[in-house]
């Protein structure tokens, strides 16, 4: 599993950080960024963060999916 964040869709609300603070953070640009390469974080739910993302900016890809 891989995580892709579309910076054009991210509104910087921080919902993903509330759900997965060990995976997401806000960058200097005020947009979400990954701080962990481990999307299978045992302390949070990356899929929930993707589903609740206000801008729908977080996409979860399977390892064999092509990155667009």
Secondary structure by P-SEA (a helix, b strand, c coil): cbbbbcccccccccccccccccccccccccbbbbcccccccccccaaaaaaacccccbbbbccccccc
